[in-house]
Amino acid sequence: MKRIAALALPLLLAACGLQPMYAGGGSGAVAQGLAAIDVAAIEGKAGWLVRNALVDQLGVAADQGVAPRYRLDVRLDDRLEGFALLSDDTIGRERRTLRARYQLVDIASGEIVLDASAGSDAGIDVVSSEYATIAAEQSALENLARDVASRIVTSVSLELRANGAEDR
């Protein structure tokens, strides 16, 4: 009975409509689409971090000798706010928020394929050591940049998969 259930499980999963995102591996439609994205320069230190994370996660076309089909334009809003006032009127906690508004543009037609936003935030303890607080702020920014880039890549992948299904 267990063997029959084990054999039937893949058929049931196929029937429910689940499909692997990266079917075909590096030669699949989504992976090829991601590799054909040129990431435009993004302003500021946060922009540099997000762009590098995007380039790492996308497997950019320039590295593979492929002409880019899409351009990814990203605008960031990086905020550091203090809150949690202590009894001596000093800030005890900060919140760093990184928001991205991005557009995936088809280079050939100039059409905006995807217009969306992504964001993430982190809490930071403000301690008596100024150096430790600054280091925590920088670490938070690096982590937020990777997280926002990952959210952008996931959203773009879903859009490319949906467009790939329409093209078939």
C-alpha positions in Angstrom: 0.0 0.0 0.0 2.9 2.4 0.9 4.5 1.8 -2.5 1.3 2.6 -4.4 1.0 5.9 -2.4 4.6 6.7 -3.1 4.1 6.1 -6.8 0.9 8.1 -6.9 2.3 11.2 -5.1 4.2 12.6 -8.1 1.0 12.2 -10.2 -1.1 14.0 -7.7 1.4 16.9 -7.5 1.5 17.2 -11.3 -2.3 17.3 -11.3 -2.5 20.2 -8.8 -0.7 22.6 -11.2 2.5 23.0 -9.3 5.4 23.6 -11.6 9.1 24.1 -10.7 10.2 27.7 -11.0 13.5 26.9 -12.6 12.4 23.9 -14.8 15.2 23.1 -17.2 18.0 24.4 -14.9 20.3 27.0 -16.5 18.8 26.5 -19.9 15.2 26.9 -18.7 13.1 29.9 -19.7 13.2 31.7 -16.3 17.0 31.2 -15.9 17.6 32.5 -19.4 15.3 35.4 -18.8 17.1 36.3 -15.5 20.5 36.1 -17.2 19.3 38.5 -19.9 18.6 41.4 -17.4 20.8 44.4 -17.3 20.7 46.1 -13.8 21.0 49.8 -14.1 23.2 51.8 -11.7 21.4 52.6 -8.4 22.2 55.7 -6.5 23.9 55.7 -3.1 25.6 53.1 -0.8 22.4 51.2 -0.4 22.0 51.2 -4.2 25.5 49.8 -4.6 24.7 47.0 -2.2 21.4 46.2 -3.8 22.8 46.3 -7.3 25.6 43.9 -6.4 23.2 41.5 -4.7 21.0 41.6 -7.8 23.9 41.0 -10.2 24.9 38.0 -8.0 21.5 36.5 -7.9 20.5 37.1 -11.5 23.7 35.8 -13.2 23.8 38.9 -15.4 24.1 38.6 -19.2 27.4 40.5 -19.5 29.1 37.7 -17.6 27.8 35.2 -20.1 28.3 37.2 -23.3 24.5 37.4 -23.9 22.9 40.7 -25.1 20.5 41.9 -22.4 16.8 41.7 -23.3 15.5 43.5 -20.2 16.7 46.4 -18.1 15.9 46.6 -14.4 15.5 50.1 -13.0 15.5 50.5 -9.2 14.9 53.5 -7.0 15.5 53.1 -3.3 14.3 54.8 -0.1 16.6 54.1 2.8 15.4 55.5 6.2 16.9 55.2 9.7 14.5 56.3 12.4 15.0 56.5 16.1 12.3 55.5 18.6 12.0 54.0 22.0 13.0 57.1 24.0 14.7 56.2 27.3 14.1 58.1 30.6 17.1 60.3 29.9 15.6 61.4 26.5 18.1 59.3 24.4 17.1 56.9 21.7 17.2 53.3 22.7 16.2 51.7 19.4 16.4 52.5 15.7 14.5 51.1 12.8 16.2 50.9 9.4 13.8 50.6 6.4 14.8 49.9 2.8 12.1 50.2 0.2 12.6 49.7 -3.6 10.4 50.7 -6.5 11.5 48.8 -9.5 10.6 48.4 -13.2 11.5 45.6 -15.6 11.7 47.2 -19.0 11.8 45.3 -22.3 14.8 47.0 -24.1 13.6 46.3 -27.6 10.1 47.8 -27.2 10.6 50.1 -24.2 7.5 48.4 -22.6 7.4 48.1 -18.9 6.9 44.4 -18.2 6.8 44.7 -14.4 6.3 47.7 -12.1 6.4 46.8 -8.4 7.9 47.5 -5.1 9.7 45.5 -2.4 10.9 46.4 1.1 12.2 45.2 4.3 13.1 46.6 7.7 15.3 45.8 10.7 15.4 46.9 14.3 18.7 48.1 15.8 19.6 48.5 19.5 21.4 51.7 20.3 24.1 51.0 22.8 26.6 53.2 24.6 29.3 52.4 22.1 28.9 54.7 19.1 31.1 52.3 17.0 28.9 49.3 17.9 25.7 51.2 16.9 27.3 52.3 13.6 28.4 48.8 12.9 24.9 47.5 13.6 23.4 50.1 11.3 25.8 49.0 8.5 25.1 45.3 9.0 21.4 46.0 8.9 21.8 47.8 5.6 23.8 45.0 4.1 21.2 42.4 5.2 18.3 44.5 4.0 20.0 45.0 0.6 20.3 41.2 0.2 16.7 40.7 1.3 15.2 43.4 -1.0 17.3 42.0 -3.9 16.0 38.5 -3.2 12.4 39.8 -3.2 13.0 41.6 -6.5 14.5 38.5 -8.1 11.6 36.4 -6.9 9.0 38.8 -8.3 10.8 39.1 -11.6 11.1 35.3 -11.9 7.4 34.9 -11.4 6.7 37.5 -14.1 9.2 35.9 -16.5 7.6 32.5 -15.8 4.1 33.9 -16.5 5.3 35.6 -19.7 7.1 32.4 -20.7 3.9 30.4 -20.3 2.0 32.9 -22.5 4.7 32.8 -25.2 4.3 29.0 -25.6 
